[in-house]
């Protein structure tokens, strides 16, 4: 079974906007769909592997998990 996690949607949106990225650009950088970015930013379930890809694309690591996870 694929795992999901409860995230802080505002943290993802804030991190994206602080780097002047639109959802499509971040999705391309992370190798995920733009729907995944929308789901992250609206608090809907997203696979952990995709959350990690987005965090990495934004320049964050698992050490920054407290910023992004609830």
VENTAPE-V866246 format. One record per residue. N is the residue number from 1. SS is DSSP state (alpha for helix, beta for strand, coil for the rest). PHI is phi in degrees with one decimal (NA if undefined). OMEGA is omega as a letter, one per 40 degrees, with the letter a starting at -180 (* if undefined). Layout:
n=N ss=SS phi=PHI omega=OMEGA
n=N ss=SS phi=PHI omega=OMEGA
This chain:
n=1 ss=coil phi=NA omega=i
n=2 ss=coil phi=-79.5 omega=a
n=3 ss=coil phi=-94.3 omega=i
n=4 ss=beta phi=-119.6 omega=i
n=5 ss=coil phi=-143.3 omega=i
n=6 ss=coil phi=-84.4 omega=a
n=7 ss=beta phi=-114.0 omega=i
n=8 ss=coil phi=-92.9 omega=a
n=9 ss=alpha phi=-59.3 omega=a
n=10 ss=alpha phi=-64.3 omega=i
n=11 ss=alpha phi=-65.6 omega=i
n=12 ss=alpha phi=-68.4 omega=a
n=13 ss=alpha phi=-64.5 omega=a
n=14 ss=alpha phi=-63.1 omega=i
n=15 ss=alpha phi=-62.8 omega=i
n=16 ss=alpha phi=-64.5 omega=a
n=17 ss=alpha phi=-67.7 omega=i
n=18 ss=alpha phi=-65.6 omega=i
n=19 ss=coil phi=-99.5 omega=i
n=20 ss=coil phi=56.1 omega=i
n=21 ss=coil phi=-105.8 omega=i
n=22 ss=coil phi=-90.0 omega=a
n=23 ss=alpha phi=-61.0 omega=a
n=24 ss=alpha phi=-65.0 omega=i
n=25 ss=alpha phi=-65.9 omega=i
n=26 ss=alpha phi=-63.5 omega=i
n=27 ss=alpha phi=-58.9 omega=i
n=28 ss=alpha phi=-62.0 omega=a
n=29 ss=alpha phi=-61.6 omega=a
n=30 ss=alpha phi=-86.8 omega=a
n=31 ss=coil phi=75.1 omega=i
n=32 ss=coil phi=-126.5 omega=i
n=33 ss=coil phi=-83.2 omega=i
n=34 ss=alpha phi=-66.2 omega=i
n=35 ss=alpha phi=-62.7 omega=i
n=36 ss=alpha phi=-61.1 omega=i
n=37 ss=alpha phi=-63.3 omega=i
n=38 ss=alpha phi=-60.6 omega=i
n=39 ss=alpha phi=-63.2 omega=i
n=40 ss=alpha phi=-60.6 omega=a
n=41 ss=alpha phi=-79.7 omega=i
n=42 ss=coil phi=-116.1 omega=i
n=43 ss=coil phi=78.5 omega=i
n=44 ss=coil phi=-87.6 omega=a
n=45 ss=coil phi=-59.8 omega=i
n=46 ss=coil phi=-138.3 omega=i
n=47 ss=beta phi=-61.0 omega=i
n=48 ss=alpha phi=-56.2 omega=a
n=49 ss=alpha phi=-62.2 omega=i
n=50 ss=alpha phi=-76.4 omega=i
n=51 ss=alpha phi=-61.1 omega=i
n=52 ss=alpha phi=-62.6 omega=i
n=53 ss=alpha phi=-61.3 omega=a
n=54 ss=alpha phi=-68.1 omega=i
n=55 ss=alpha phi=-58.1 omega=i
n=56 ss=alpha phi=-62.2 omega=i
n=57 ss=alpha phi=-63.0 omega=i
n=58 ss=coil phi=-83.8 omega=i
n=59 ss=coil phi=91.8 omega=a
n=60 ss=coil phi=-109.6 omega=i
n=61 ss=coil phi=-122.2 omega=i
n=62 ss=alpha phi=-63.2 omega=i
n=63 ss=alpha phi=-64.9 omega=i
n=64 ss=alpha phi=-93.9 omega=a
n=65 ss=alpha phi=-58.0 omega=a
n=66 ss=alpha phi=-62.5 omega=i
n=67 ss=alpha phi=-72.4 omega=a
n=68 ss=alpha phi=-106.3 omega=a
n=69 ss=beta phi=-108.7 omega=i
n=70 ss=coil phi=-95.8 omega=*
